[in-house]
Amino acid sequence: MGKNLLPEDIRAAYQVEERHHACSILKTDFPHQWRDLIEVLREFKLRRTDLAKKGGNKSPISRAIDGLFFERGWVEKSFDIKVTADGHETLAPTHHVDYYKNRIAVETEWNNKDPFFDRDLTTFRLLFELNVLSVGIIITRADELQESLHRTRQPHRHRHVNNSYAETHSEMCQPLTS
């Protein structure tokens, strides 16, 4: 429904899925973060050479996205959450998001394994329930790119491109958010 609020060039360049009127909330209640997100998506360039590079701790793609958010004042953020029962702390989970600014959280999942979607969505739900998050966004590979990587995979090059089906991409998130 609210995806029509996204500029046409963004809708043409990206596969966008939305839940619970997130675009409307973001554009109306958080116009500065909306603008940042649109600018990041416009400036980000997916380079074929970056697809083949090993990331180590972070892929070149994730590092490029980091830079675009960080230069706009977004920060990596950890939330220390304490749970008590009968006056005793029973659980003290720490939840982390890649980019955070004014109640908006963004996670980049490019080459991670599928359990990371569960973790991210659980974190978003918990932070929403605790009234510290209004919108959570996950940036990942589109299904079309994932399929393309598998079609072009060459056995002798498998060590250069990690493209197993266990990697995160948008199709894996669909059942989790429905």
KAQUIJO-V414031 format. One record per residue. N is the residue number from 0. RES is the residue in one letter. OMEGA is omega as a letter, one per 20 degrees, with the letter a starting at -180 (999 if undefined). Layout:
BEGIN
n=[N:N]
res=[RES:RES]
omega=[OMEGA:OMEGA]
END
This chain:
BEGIN
n=[0:1:2:3:4:5:6:7:8:9:10:11:12:13:14:15:16:17:18:19:20:21:22:23:24:25:26:27:28:29:30:31:32:33:34:35:36:37:38:39:40:41:42:43:44:45:46:47:48:49:50:51:52:53:54:55:56:57:58:59:60:61:62:63:64:65:66:67:68:69:70:71:72:73:74:75:76:77:78:79:80:81:82:83:84:85:86:87:88:89:90:91:92:93:94:95:96:97:98:99:100:101:102:103:104:105:106:107:108:109:110:111:112:113:114:115:116:117:118:119:120:121:122:123:124:125:126:127:128:129:130:131:132:133:134:135:136:137:138:139:140:141:142:143:144:145:146:147:148:149:150:151:152:153:154:155:156:157:158:159:160:161:162:163:164:165:166:167:168:169:170:171:172:173:174:175:176:177]
res=[M:G:K:N:L:L:P:E:D:I:R:A:A:Y:Q:V:E:E:R:H:H:A:C:S:I:L:K:T:D:F:P:H:Q:W:R:D:L:I:E:V:L:R:E:F:K:L:R:R:T:D:L:A:K:K:G:G:N:K:S:P:I:S:R:A:I:D:G:L:F:F:E:R:G:W:V:E:K:S:F:D:I:K:V:T:A:D:G:H:E:T:L:A:P:T:H:H:V:D:Y:Y:K:N:R:I:A:V:E:T:E:W:N:N:K:D:P:F:F:D:R:D:L:T:T:F:R:L:L:F:E:L:N:V:L:S:V:G:I:I:I:T:R:A:D:E:L:Q:E:S:L:H:R:T:R:Q:P:H:R:H:R:H:V:N:N:S:Y:A:E:T:H:S:E:M:C:Q:P:L:T:S]
omega=[a:a:r:r:r:r:a:a:r:r:r:a:a:r:a:r:a:r:r:r:a:a:r:r:a:a:a:a:a:a:r:r:r:a:r:a:r:r:r:a:r:a:a:r:r:a:r:a:r:r:a:a:r:a:a:r:r:r:r:r:r:r:r:r:r:a:a:r:a:r:r:r:r:a:r:a:r:r:r:a:r:r:r:r:a:r:a:r:a:a:r:a:r:a:a:r:a:a:a:r:r:r:r:r:r:r:r:r:a:a:a:r:a:r:a:r:r:a:a:a:r:r:r:a:a:a:r:r:r:r:r:a:r:a:r:a:r:r:a:r:r:r:a:r:r:r:r:r:a:r:a:a:r:a:a:a:a:a:a:a:r:a:r:r:r:r:a:r:a:a:a:a:a:a:a:a:a:999]
END
